[in-house]
Amino acid sequence: MVAQEETPAGSAILDTGDQSLKNHETDVDLTLLEMNNRRLKEIEEALLKLREDRYGMCEECGAEISSGRLKAMPFAKYCVVCKERQELFERIERSRTEV
């Protein structure tokens, strides 16, 4: 139960701990909403590619994305080789900015 104190006007005020918990719950809700919105966008992009007969083609090299990868991640944009290369470049870039 949330601890509250009454003000002279009769309105309830959350204590600091309860307000912190409420803020955390709001942050979690917003993060989940953002994740769901990103996933929805990825699915919509995959459906557009399907309609345009571009589904399953790597956006980087144009090669066909393996069926196993598409089964695991139907909205994959890159083949395994290009995705690994992209992730390597991202790690290198992060390590440069951390120094």
N, CA and C atoms as an extended XYZ file, in Angstrom:
297
Properties=species:S:1:pos:R:3:atomname:S:1:resname:S:1:resid:I:1 pbc="F F F"
N         0.841       -1.175        0.000 N   MET     1
C         0.000        0.000        0.000 CA  MET     1
C         0.888        1.242        0.000 C   MET     1
N         0.478        2.239       -0.722 N   VAL     2
C         1.241        3.469       -0.859 CA  VAL     2
C         1.017        4.344        0.362 C   VAL     2
N         2.126        4.775        0.957 N   ALA     3
C         2.033        5.647        2.128 CA  ALA     3
C         1.714        7.059        1.679 C   ALA     3
N         0.715        7.648        2.318 N   GLN     4
C         0.310        8.997        1.966 CA  GLN     4
C         0.117        9.808        3.231 C   GLN     4
N         0.272       11.097        3.120 N   GLU     5
C        -0.039       11.971        4.244 CA  GLU     5
C        -1.070       12.975        3.760 C   GLU     5
N        -1.884       13.405        4.650 N   GLU     6
C        -2.931       14.356        4.291 CA  GLU     6
C        -2.409       15.780        4.455 C   GLU     6
N        -2.708       16.605        3.494 N   THR     7
C        -2.370       18.019        3.584 CA  THR     7
C        -3.574       18.752        4.158 C   THR     7
N        -3.370       19.961        4.590 N   PRO     8
C        -4.513       20.710        5.133 CA  PRO     8
C        -5.692       20.781        4.163 C   PRO     8
N        -5.408       20.802        2.876 N   ALA     9
C        -6.490       20.873        1.895 CA  ALA     9
C        -7.138       19.517        1.679 C   ALA     9
N        -6.570       18.446        2.282 N   GLY    10
C        -7.156       17.114        2.170 CA  GLY    10
C        -6.623       16.283        1.015 C   GLY    10
N        -5.666       16.788        0.233 N   SER    11
C        -5.123       15.999       -0.868 CA  SER    11
C        -3.978       15.135       -0.354 C   SER    11
N        -3.821       13.964       -0.952 N   ALA    12
C        -2.786       13.023       -0.521 CA  ALA    12
C        -1.475       13.319       -1.243 C   ALA    12
N        -0.371       13.204       -0.529 N   ILE    13
C         0.964       13.397       -1.094 CA  ILE    13
C         1.721       12.088       -0.928 C   ILE    13
N         2.341       11.616       -2.011 N   LEU    14
C         3.148       10.402       -1.942 CA  LEU    14
C         4.454       10.724       -1.239 C   LEU    14
N         4.932        9.796       -0.393 N   ASP    15
C         6.238       10.026        0.214 CA  ASP    15
C         7.321        9.817       -0.842 C   ASP    15
N         8.550       10.165       -0.517 N   THR    16
C         9.649       10.134       -1.480 CA  THR    16
C         9.865        8.748       -2.074 C   THR    16
N         9.837        7.711       -1.246 N   GLY    17
C        10.035        6.343       -1.735 CA  GLY    17
C         8.941        5.916       -2.686 C   GLY    17
N         7.703        6.241       -2.346 N   ASP    18
C         6.590        5.876       -3.214 CA  ASP    18
C         6.638        6.644       -4.531 C   ASP    18
N         7.024        7.908       -4.470 N   GLN    19
C         7.133        8.701       -5.693 CA  GLN    19
C         8.241        8.147       -6.580 C   GLN    19
N         9.336        7.718       -5.964 N   SER    20
C        10.438        7.122       -6.717 CA  SER    20
C         9.979        5.845       -7.415 C   SER    20
N         9.235        5.006       -6.711 N   LEU    21
C         8.707        3.773       -7.300 CA  LEU    21
C         7.761        4.094       -8.448 C   LEU    21
N         6.911        5.061       -8.266 N   LYS    22
C         5.970        5.466       -9.315 CA  LYS    22
C         6.733        5.961      -10.545 C   LYS    22
N         7.781        6.761      -10.327 N   ASN    23
C         8.597        7.246      -11.442 CA  ASN    23
C         9.277        6.093      -12.170 C   ASN    23
N         9.786        5.122      -11.416 N   HIS    24
C        10.438        3.959      -12.016 CA  HIS    24
C         9.444        3.168      -12.860 C   HIS    24
N         8.256        2.949      -12.332 N   GLU    25
C         7.230        2.209      -13.078 CA  GLU    25
C         6.861        2.939      -14.366 C   GLU    25
N         6.788        4.255      -14.306 N   THR    26
C         6.500        5.049      -15.501 CA  THR    26
C         7.622        4.906      -16.517 C   THR    26
N         8.876        4.947      -16.056 N   ASP    27
C        10.023        4.766      -16.951 CA  ASP    27
C         9.988        3.403      -17.621 C   ASP    27
N         9.668        2.358      -16.864 N   VAL    28
C         9.582        1.004      -17.421 CA  VAL    28
C         8.479        0.944      -18.470 C   VAL    28
N         7.328        1.518      -18.164 N   ASP    29
C         6.213        1.532      -19.116 CA  ASP    29
C         6.598        2.242      -20.410 C   ASP    29
N         7.279        3.377      -20.299 N   LEU    30
C         7.697        4.119      -21.490 CA  LEU    30
C         8.715        3.340      -22.311 C   LEU    30
N         9.639        2.671      -21.632 N   THR    31
C        10.636        1.860      -22.331 CA  THR    31
C         9.968        0.721      -23.091 C   THR    31
N         9.021        0.046      -22.453 N   LEU    32
C         8.292       -1.038      -23.114 CA  LEU    32
C         7.497       -0.519      -24.306 C   LEU    32
N         6.889        0.635      -24.166 N   LEU    33
C         6.138        1.230      -25.260 CA  LEU    33
C         7.053        1.550      -26.440 C   LEU    33
N         8.228        2.110      -26.166 N   GLU    34
C         9.194        2.407      -27.226 CA  GLU    34
C         9.650        1.132      -27.926 C   GLU    34
N         9.909        0.073      -27.148 N   MET    35
C        10.331       -1.203      -27.734 CA  MET    35
C         9.233       -1.762      -28.630 C   MET    35
N         7.995       -1.705      -28.167 N   ASN    36
C         6.873       -2.208      -28.963 CA  ASN    36
C         6.692       -1.390      -30.236 C   ASN    36
N         6.867       -0.081      -30.144 N   ASN    37
C         6.752        0.770      -31.329 CA  ASN    37
C         7.841        0.462      -32.350 C   ASN    37
N         9.074        0.231      -31.871 N   ARG    38
C        10.168       -0.141      -32.784 CA  ARG    38
C         9.867       -1.469      -33.467 C   ARG    38
N         9.380       -2.437      -32.693 N   ARG    39
C         9.067       -3.754      -33.260 CA  ARG    39
C         7.948       -3.638      -34.294 C   ARG    39
N         6.931       -2.849      -34.010 N   LEU    40
C         5.836       -2.644      -34.955 CA  LEU    40
C         6.355       -2.028      -36.250 C   LEU    40
N         7.251       -1.057      -36.137 N   LYS    41
C         7.840       -0.431      -37.325 CA  LYS    41
C         8.626       -1.458      -38.139 C   LYS    41
N         9.384       -2.315      -37.464 N   GLU    42
C        10.155       -3.354      -38.161 CA  GLU    42
C         9.227       -4.314      -38.899 C   GLU    42
N         8.131       -4.678      -38.276 N   ILE    43
C         7.168       -5.585      -38.911 CA  ILE    43
C         6.519       -4.911      -40.115 C   ILE    43
N         6.141       -3.644      -39.961 N   GLU    44
C         5.539       -2.913      -41.081 CA  GLU    44
C         6.512       -2.800      -42.250 C   GLU    44
N         7.795       -2.570      -41.962 N   GLU    45
C         8.808       -2.501      -43.021 CA  GLU    45
C         8.949       -3.849      -43.723 C   GLU    45
N         8.918       -4.937      -42.957 N   ALA    46
C         9.014       -6.279      -43.549 CA  ALA    46
C         7.809       -6.553      -44.444 C   ALA    46
N         6.621       -6.153      -44.013 N   LEU    47
C         5.419       -6.354      -44.832 CA  LEU    47
C         5.492       -5.540      -46.122 C   LEU    47
N         6.024       -4.323      -46.049 N   LEU    48
C         6.195       -3.508      -47.246 CA  LEU    48
C         7.163       -4.186      -48.215 C   LEU    48
N         8.267       -4.699      -47.688 N   LYS    49
C         9.235       -5.411      -48.536 CA  LYS    49
C         8.589       -6.626      -49.190 C   LYS    49
N         7.735       -7.309      -48.452 N   LEU    50
C         7.036       -8.479      -48.990 CA  LEU    50
C         6.160       -8.058      -50.167 C   LEU    50
N         5.425       -6.961      -50.007 N   ARG    51
C         4.564       -6.470      -51.088 CA  ARG    51
C         5.388       -6.030      -52.297 C   ARG    51
N         6.570       -5.496      -52.052 N   GLU    52
C         7.427       -4.999      -53.135 CA  GLU    52
C         8.391       -6.061      -53.651 C   GLU    52
N         8.221       -7.285      -53.189 N   ASP    53
C         9.054       -8.422      -53.603 CA  ASP    53
C        10.538       -8.194      -53.288 C   ASP    53
N        10.805       -7.526      -52.156 N   ARG    54
C        12.175       -7.310      -51.700 CA  ARG    54
C        12.444       -8.024      -50.384 C   ARG    54
N        11.462       -8.757      -49.884 N   TYR    55
C        11.600       -9.421      -48.586 CA  TYR    55
C        12.679      -10.496      -48.650 C   TYR    55
N        13.515      -10.540      -47.627 N   GLY    56
C        14.545      -11.564      -47.534 CA  GLY    56
C        15.843      -11.210      -48.231 C   GLY    56
N        15.955       -9.963      -48.693 N   MET    57
C        17.178       -9.517      -49.344 CA  MET    57
C        17.929       -8.586      -48.392 C   MET    57
N        19.232       -8.810      -48.267 N   CYS    58
C        20.070       -7.992      -47.390 CA  CYS    58
C        20.123       -6.557      -47.915 C   CYS    58
N        19.885       -5.596      -47.038 N   GLU    59
C        19.918       -4.186      -47.432 CA  GLU    59
C        21.339       -3.689      -47.691 C   GLU    59
N        22.334       -4.407      -47.205 N   GLU    60
C        23.725       -3.982      -47.373 CA  GLU    60
C        24.333       -4.527      -48.673 C   GLU    60
N        24.270       -5.831      -48.849 N   CYS    61
C        24.960       -6.451      -49.992 CA  CYS    61
C        24.009       -6.983      -51.066 C   CYS    61
N        22.719       -7.055      -50.762 N   GLY    62
C        21.746       -7.541      -51.736 CA  GLY    62
C        21.607       -9.049      -51.785 C   GLY    62
N        22.404       -9.756      -50.990 N   ALA    63
C        22.318      -11.223      -50.971 CA  ALA    63
C        21.030      -11.667      -50.284 C   ALA    63
N        20.657      -12.901      -50.560 N   GLU    64
C        19.470      -13.465      -49.928 CA  GLU    64
C        19.776      -13.790      -48.466 C   GLU    64
N        18.879      -13.389      -47.576 N   ILE    65
C        19.012      -13.697      -46.152 CA  ILE    65
C        18.545      -15.130      -45.955 C   ILE    65
N        19.289      -15.905      -45.189 N   SER    66
C        18.963      -17.326      -45.018 CA  SER    66
C        17.579      -17.508      -44.401 C   SER    66
N        16.926      -18.602      -44.785 N   SER    67
C        15.581      -18.878      -44.266 CA  SER    67
C        15.612      -19.088      -42.757 C   SER    67
N        16.690      -19.678      -42.236 N   GLY    68
C        16.815      -19.871      -40.795 CA  GLY    68
C        16.833      -18.545      -40.052 C   GLY    68
N        17.563      -17.582      -40.608 N   ARG    69
C        17.612      -16.250      -39.981 CA  ARG    69
C        16.246      -15.575      -40.050 C   ARG    69
N        15.570      -15.710      -41.180 N   LEU    70
C        14.251      -15.089      -41.320 CA  LEU    70
C        13.210      -15.761      -40.433 C   LEU    70
N        13.364      -17.062      -40.201 N   LYS    71
C        12.438      -17.741      -39.283 CA  LYS    71
C        12.647      -17.238      -37.862 C   LYS    71
N        13.902      -17.037      -37.493 N   ALA    72
C        14.216      -16.559      -36.143 CA  ALA    72
C        13.870      -15.082      -35.983 C   ALA    72
N        14.076      -14.312      -37.048 N   MET    73
C        13.841      -12.867      -36.997 CA  MET    73
C        13.237      -12.435      -38.341 C   MET    73
N        11.915      -12.550      -38.475 N   PRO    74
C        11.265      -12.289      -39.767 CA  PRO    74
C        11.470      -10.877      -40.314 C   PRO    74
N        11.896       -9.953      -39.482 N   PHE    75
C        12.091       -8.573      -39.926 CA  PHE    75
C        13.570       -8.246      -40.104 C   PHE    75
N        14.424       -9.276      -40.220 N   ALA    76
C        15.865       -9.057      -40.397 CA  ALA    76
C        16.116       -8.243      -41.665 C   ALA    76
N        17.007       -7.262      -41.560 N   LYS    77
C        17.345       -6.403      -42.690 CA  LYS    77
C        18.643       -6.816      -43.366 C   LYS    77
N        19.477       -7.566      -42.621 N   TYR    78
C        20.810       -7.880      -43.114 CA  TYR    78
C        21.085       -9.372      -43.017 C   TYR    78
N        21.922       -9.868      -43.930 N   CYS    79
C        22.390      -11.247      -43.827 CA  CYS    79
C        23.327      -11.334      -42.615 C   CYS    79
N        23.664      -12.536      -42.218 N   VAL    80
C        24.494      -12.729      -41.029 CA  VAL    80
C        25.854      -12.042      -41.183 C   VAL    80
N        26.474      -12.183      -42.340 N   VAL    81
C        27.805      -11.602      -42.560 CA  VAL    81
C        27.764      -10.078      -42.415 C   VAL    81
N        26.797       -9.441      -43.053 N   CYS    82
C        26.707       -7.976      -42.982 CA  CYS    82
C        26.328       -7.508      -41.582 C   CYS    82
N        25.451       -8.234      -40.908 N   LYS    83
C        25.057       -7.854      -39.551 CA  LYS    83
C        26.242       -7.968      -38.601 C   LYS    83
N        27.028       -9.042      -38.725 N   GLU    84
C        28.212       -9.199      -37.876 CA  GLU    84
C        29.219       -8.081      -38.142 C   GLU    84
N        29.392       -7.723      -39.402 N   ARG    85
C        30.313       -6.640      -39.757 CA  ARG    85
C        29.816       -5.321      -39.156 C   ARG    85
N        28.518       -5.074      -39.265 N   GLN    86
C        27.929       -3.860      -38.705 CA  GLN    86
C        28.132       -3.799      -37.189 C   GLN    86
N        27.904       -4.915      -36.502 N   GLU    87
C        28.082       -4.960      -35.048 CA  GLU    87
C        29.542       -4.758      -34.659 C   GLU    87
N        30.469       -5.296      -35.453 N   LEU    88
C        31.894       -5.096      -35.197 CA  LEU    88
C        32.254       -3.613      -35.300 C   LEU    88
N        31.791       -2.956      -36.358 N   PHE    89
C        32.052       -1.526      -36.517 CA  PHE    89
C        31.461       -0.728      -35.359 C   PHE    89
N        30.269       -1.107      -34.903 N   GLU    90
C        29.641       -0.412      -33.772 CA  GLU    90
C        30.459       -0.582      -32.499 C   GLU    90
N        30.998       -1.797      -32.267 N   ARG    91
C        31.837       -2.027      -31.081 CA  ARG    91
C        33.116       -1.205      -31.158 C   ARG    91
N        33.721       -1.155      -32.333 N   ILE    92
C        34.941       -0.366      -32.512 CA  ILE    92
C        34.650        1.106      -32.253 C   ILE    92
N        33.555        1.590      -32.788 N   GLU    93
C        33.186        3.001      -32.599 CA  GLU    93
C        32.928        3.310      -31.128 C   GLU    93
N        32.231        2.411      -30.425 N   ARG    94
C        31.977        2.619      -28.993 CA  ARG    94
C        33.276        2.646      -28.208 C   ARG    94
N        34.208        1.746      -28.555 N   SER    95
C        35.475        1.704      -27.823 CA  SER    95
C        36.282        2.981      -28.060 C   SER    95
N        36.162        3.576      -29.220 N   ARG    96
C        36.859        4.837      -29.508 CA  ARG    96
C        36.285        5.980      -28.687 C   ARG    96
N        34.982        5.995      -28.516 N   THR    97
C        34.351        7.091      -27.774 CA  THR    97
C        34.517        6.933      -26.271 C   THR    97
N        34.799        5.720      -25.799 N   GLU    98
C        34.986        5.479      -24.368 CA  GLU    98
C        36.364        5.908      -23.895 C   GLU    98
N        37.294        6.033      -24.802 N   VAL    99
C        38.674        6.382      -24.447 CA  VAL    99
C        38.822        7.846      -24.198 C   VAL    99
